[in-house]
Amino acid sequence: MSAEEKLRAVLQNVEGKLTAWRRAFHERAEIGWCEYETTYAIYEALAPLSFKLFTGQDVTKADSRMGLPATDVDEAYAQAAAKTVPAEFLASISGGHTGVVAVLQTGQPGPHTALRFDIDALPITESTDADHLPVAAGFRARHEGAMHACAHDGHITIGLGVAHVLEALKDELAGTYTLIFQPAEEGSRGAKSIVDNGWLDGVDQFLSGHIGIQSLNVGQVAATATQFLATTKIDCTYKGTSAHAGMNPHEGSDALLAGAAAAVHLQAIPPHPDGITRLNVGTLHAGSGRNIIADQAKLEIETRGETTALNQYVVDKAVDILSGAAKMHGVTEEIQFVGEGVAADCDQAWIERIKRVVRASSRAIDVIDALPVRASEDVTHMMKRVQENGGTATYLLFGTPLSYNHHHPKFDFAEATLAVAVETLVRTVLEAAPRQEEAGQ
């Protein structure tokens, strides 16, 4: 059997597992830093393979994690404890130390290749409509208020597929392969803690990607992504003084008014002539009753910019407004930065490489040079670290028709794209890291 025939046989065998994996992960959807069951399921799927597995604080640097939701983390831990997660394993990832890193050392000289797959869900209640596939096929999210509405269930599945293909071919591989199953991508909260733990140091080539983003056909693949927007996620809490709204409102300091004023004035930050900027006030929660001067308010805000400098321009303006609203209404403010993504660019050399390797595929894979994202991704921290150390990085987009856009309660994707993604990534990393004896032929 030739090397190509063996690869095709391995890909076909792994393809038969992808749908079941995806649906199992979709059903157990968990939000960032709460992915306890998900982490254990990934660990279980990888444990029989030759990869060395790392979990807990080996994966993420504790004080570099951003936006850790303490109450949710504790509740998710209790839920996982009530399920089938072994107590010893659960204890090793307690406190929101979720995620898995899997490392395959081939023993042959070659490059260090890293791939990243995000694993968290969104705080969305999934649709119960009968025409929504997860409902019709019985794999709707079982944790109400959490849903894989951004294809991360598919990304986990792609990562497991890549791992199983590499395992089957390990005797023909060279170099080192590191697969990063990252927690808390939503809100740009998790990648930096992995970078700060050193996992991208010494990496020669880095790949990640996303299902969807734009509505495409299954088989269409963008070799690179453009227009990653830098982003900062901000929480602002106002603390005022309660008072009776009828008898003595003059004794109160209204945190609700401060929050409302800030929300309105934040939208008035002028756009910058040098490029794209964005700001969104996602939530405003305030007060405790209609006859009470509100003593507390909280806003959840995000900024974005076409460059890191443009994003910082919006952040600086936002902080000034948040502080000014506090002074205007006689309350105090606490501003926290709970997520961050930087601007990054893919290396263009990947375009021809990916076009070249997929020609051998039996699938109709159509490679597009580049497609814009026009959103933010904390994977940019990983891309930048690799590039700063002399390596190369790219971020692929895997085509699927989209009846509903990302972050919608009825979001779904064509499961056939999973096999396309696995094959594209595997062929790319195999071409990039041949055995030493093969490289000289």
N, C-alpha and C positions, 0 to 999 in steps of 0.2 A: 504494500500500500504506500503510495507516494505521500509526501508531507501535505500536499493540498487535499488529497482524498481523506487523510486522517483528520485534518482540520474540519472539513465539511461534515464528517461523521460525528465529531465531537460537538460541533455547533448544533447539529440536528438533535442530538441526544439532550443537550441542555435546553434547547428550545421547548421541548416537551414539559419542562418544569416551570417555565416563566409565568404562565397565567395563574397557576395555583399559588406561586409565591406572591405575585402582585395582589391577588385578592385577599390573601391572608393578612398582608400588611395593611391593605386598605381598611380591613375590618377592625384592626387594632389601633387605629389612628391615635397619636398622642402628640400634644404640643411640645414646643421646644423646652429642653431641660427636664422633661417629664417622660421621655421615651424609654421607660424601664422595660416594659414588655417587648418593645421593638428591639432594644439593645440585646436582650437575651435571645430573641428569635434569630437575629443576625448571627450572634455568637454560636448558637446551636447549629445553624446551617453551615458555618465555616469550620466548626470544631473537627469534623472528620478529615479535613484537608491538611496539606503540609504547611499551611501558613502559620506563623507564630502570631498569636492573638493578644492584643492589649486592650484593656478596659479601664474604667475608673479614672483616677488622677494620672495614670500613664498617658491617657488620651488628651485631656484638656487641662490646662494650667488653671487652677482654681480661681486665682484672683484676676485672671484675664477674661473670665466669662462675663458676659454683659446681659442685662435684663433678666436676671434670675428671679422667677416668680415664686417666692418662698411658699406661699400657701398652696398653690397649685402643685408644686413639687412634692410637698408632704402628702397631699391627697392622692396624687398619682402613685406615690410609693405604697400607700396603704392599699390602693386598688391592685397593684402588681403583687403585693404580698398575698392578697386573697386569690390570686390566680395560680398559675403553675410555675412561677419563677422561683427557683430554689432560694431559700433564705440566705445561704452563704453568698451566692452570686449577687443577690439583691443588695446585701449589705456592702458589697465591694464597690457598688456604683451609687450608693446613697448620697443624698444631698445634691442631686441633679448632675452627677458625673456620668452622663450617658454617652453613648457612642462607642465605636469599635475601630481599631486600626489593625489591619491584617498585613503581615509582611512575609513575602516569599523570597528566600535566599536561594538562588539556583546553584551557587557554588562555582559558577562560570563567570569569568570577567565580562563586564558589560555595563551599560548605563543603568542608572537608578531611575525607574519610571514610577510616578505616583498618579493615582486617579482618585477623585473625590466624588462621593455620592451623599446627598443630603437625606435626612431620615425623618424630619419632623413634619407634623401636620399643622393645620390652621385652626384658630378658634372660631369655627363655623359649624352651624348645625346643618347636617346633610339633608338634602331633599328626601321626602318620602313618596314622591310621585312614582307611579308604577312604570312609567317609561324611562326611568333612570336606571341604567344597567345594574349598578350595585344593589338596588332594591329588587329588580326583577330576578337577578341571579343569586340573591341572598347573601351579599357580602357588604351591605351598608355598614358604616362605622357604628360600633356598639357603644362607644363612649359619647353620649350626647354632648354637643358643643365642641367636638373635635372632628375634623374631616381632612382627608388628603385631597384638598382642592387645588393642588399645584403640582401633582404628578410625582411627589416624592416617594410614594409607594412604588411607582415605576422605576425611579432612580435606584432605590434599594435593590429592587429585583435585577436591574441591569448590573449592579455591582456584584451581586451573588452569581449571576450568569458569567461575568468575566472571570471571577475567581474559580469557578468550576471548570471553565475552559482552560485557564492557565494550569490548573492542577492536572488535567488530563494530558497536557503537553509539557509538563515540567522537565522531562528528560531532554527536551529539545530547546530549552530556554537558556538565556544568558542574562546576567545582571541581577538586579533586585527590583521587585515589584511591591509597592506599598499601596494598599487600598484603604482609603479613609472614609468611614461611614460617619458623617458629621452631624451632630445635633444642632438644633437651634439656628437653622439658616434663616427662617422667617424672622424678620426684624433685624437681620444682619448681626446676630449675637454670638455665633459659635466659632466661626473660622479663626478669629484672632487668637483665641485660647489654644487652638491646635498649633498654629504657627509659633506662638510663644513657647510652646513645649518642644519645639525643635523638629517637628515632623517633616517640614519642607526643606530643612537644611540638607545640602548635599544631593538634592534631587536634580537630575539632568533634564527630565522632560515631564511635563505635567499636563493632564487632560481632565476636563470635567465637561458637563453639558446639561441640557434640559430637554425634556419632552415638551413639544408645543411652542409656546411664546407667540408664534404666528400660526395661523391655520394653513397647513400644507398637506400634501398627500403622504401616505405611508411610503417610505422609501426615499423621500427627499431628506437630505442631510446638509446642514450648513457646516462647513469645515471650521469657520471662525464666526465669532459674534462681535458686533461693534456697539458703540454707544452704551457702555456700562456707565450708569450715573453714580457718582459718589453720593453717599447718603449718611445722615446722622439721625438717630432716633432719640427723641427728647421727651422726658416726663417732667411736668411742672406741677408742683403741689402748692396751693395757696392756703394759708392758715389765717383765719380772721377771728372775730369774737361774736358769739351768739348773743341775741337779744330778742325780746318780744317785738314782733313786727308791728303791733298795734300800739302798745303802751309806751315803749321806750326804744324805738328803732335807732335813735341817735346814739345809743350806747353800744351799738354793734359796729363791726367792721365786716363788710360783706365780701366774702371770698368768691361767691357766685358772680357778682358784678365784675370783679377783677378777672375771673376766668372768661366771662363773656366779652369784656373789652379786649382782652388779649386775643381771643379767637378772631374777632373782627379785624383788629389792626394787623395781625399776622398776615392776613390775606392781602394787605396793602403794600407788602414789601415789593419794591419795583423790580421788574426783571432786569437782568444784567446784559449789557450789549455784547459781551464776549461769548455768550453761549446759553445753553438751556439751564434754567433753574426751576425748581419746584418746591412747594411747601403744602402740606396737608395737615389740618387739625382733625385727627381721626375720632377722638372721643373727648367729651367734656362731662364730667360727673360732679355734681355739687349739691350741697344742701341736704336737709333731713326732714323738712316739713314746710307747708305753705305759709305758716304763721311764725316762722323762725328765720331770723337773719342768718344766712348761711355762714358757718364758721370754717368750712373747708370746700375746696374744689380741686379737681385734678384734670389736667389736659394731657393727652398723648398726641405727640406731634412728630412729623418727619420732614426732613429737608432733603433735597437732592440737587446735584449740580453736574453739568457735563464734565467738569474737571473737579479735582479735590479742592482747588482754590475757589471755584465758583460755589461749591457747596458750603465752604467755610464762610463765604460772603453772606449766604442766607442764614447760617447758624448765628453769626455775630449780630445780624439785624434782629433775629428772633429773640435772642437773649436780651437785647436792649428793650424790646417791646414787652417781654414777660416781666422784666424788672420794673419797667415803667408803669405797667398796669398795677403791680403791687403797691407802688408808692402812691399812685392816684387814688386807690381805695383803702389805704391804711392797713394793708395786710402784709404778711411776710411770704416770701417765695422760697421754694427749694427746687432747684433745677438739677436733674440727673440726666446724664448721657447714657442711654441703655442699649445702643446698637450703632454699628459703624461699618460702612463699606467704602472703599476707596475707588478711584477711577483706575482702569487698567485696559491694556490693549492685547489682543492675541498676536502671536508671532505669525507672520504671513507664510513662512516656509511650510507650515502645516497644510496649506491648501493643496499644493501639488502632491504632497505625500499622501494625503487621504484620498485624493482623486486616483492616484496610482494604485493604492492597495485594494480599493473596492472593485477594481476591474475584474478581479478573479471571482467575485461573489456570484452566486447563482441567483441572488435576488436582484431586482431592478432598483439599484441604489443610484440616485441622481444627486451628485454633490454640487451644492451651491457654494460659491466662494465665501460669501459673508452675508449675514442678515443682522439688522439692528435689534437690540434688546429694548432700549429706551426705558430701562428699569435698573434696579440695583441688586447686587449679589455679593455677599461677603466672601465668596470664593476669590474675589479680587485680591484679598490679603495673601492668599496662597500663590496666586499667579505672580504678584509683585515680588514676593520673597524668592521664588524660583528664578525669576528674570534678573533680579538684583545680584544673584549668586552665579550668573552666567548661563543658566538653563533657559529652556523655551517652554511656552505654555499656550494652550488653546482651549476654547470652550465651544462645544458643538451644540447644534440644535437639531433635534430629531423630529421629523415631520409626523403630524397627525391632523386629521380634520378636527375642528373644534366647534361643536354645536353651542357650547357655552364657554365663556372665557375663564381664565384662571381666577381663583378665589370666588367662584360662584357656587351656590349650594348644589347645582347639578353638573358641575365640572366632571368631565370624563375624557378619556383618550382611547384611541384604537390600540388594543393590546398587541396587534401585529407589529407595532413599532418597537416593541421590546427586543425582538430578535434582530431587527435591523441595527439597533443601537449596540447590542452585544457584539455582533459581527464586525461592525465598523470599528469599535474600540479595540477589539482583539486583533484584527488584521493590522491596525495602525501600530499598536505597541509591539507586535511580533516583527513587523518590518523595521521598526526603529531599534530593535535589540536582537540582532541575529547572533547565533553561536559564533564564537571566535573562529572556529575552523570553517564555518560557512561564509563568514564575512570576507575571508581571504580568497575564496573561489572566484 
